[in-house]
Amino acid sequence: MVEKGDSVGTALAFSLVVISAFGLGSPAWFQSDLFSFGLFASCSWPKDNAWNQTCVVYRTLKDIPDPAWKMSAALLLGGWALLVLWALLLLSWTILPGDFCPVKGRVPTQYIQTASVSASLLGLLLFPFSLASQVAQDACGPSSCGLLYSSGQCHVGWGFLISILALVLTSLLSIVGRSQGDKIQEKQILFSSITERIVFISEPKP
């Protein structure tokens, strides 16, 4: 039997996987009037013709033009992979009977979820350091006042915002899931205590 809570949790997990994928694949993490770049792509277009874009895709970490950029991409990709693993575990526990899934409840999924959030958070904090790369300097101009986190003429794009939103939602889901797990554990302890009392009372006297 599929529990309603398990189904909702699985649906939310896969929704976060899709949202995160859109963010990671977006070429618009930072953009100017004629250029944008994201984790794995950068695009340029003629003036007043943003629909006619020419994009360069970074298919491997080696193709990414800056060390901080590479490290950010690796962390965010690793966080997304952990998110996929977490969602697949929830799905398998939802659709498979208990006899086919004896490890249900034994695998610490909350740790997988926490690791995903931690890796993604570090990747998001690290990515603005890529503004010091030559690609960003050519597109955005020099950073104002020499600040590393200053984007010059560029502004934050929708890809970066979607990734931040996915991280926030994943964190909230982790907190909610942990609180629900604590409540279930408290109910199990209470039920076990009540059962022991009933058994003790029902024992015949010698």
Buried (B, 14 or more C-beta within 10 A) or exposed (E): EEEEEBBEBBBBBBBBBEBBBEBBBBBBBBBBEBBBBBBBBBBBBEEEEEEEEEEBEBEEEEEBBBEBBBBBBBBBBBBBEBBBBBBBBBBBBBEEEEEEBEEBEEEEBEEBBBBBBBBBBBBBEBBBBBBBBEBBEEBBEEBEEEEEEBBBBBEBBBBBBBBBBBBEBBBEBBEEBEEEEEEEEEEEEEEEEEEEEEEEEEEEEE
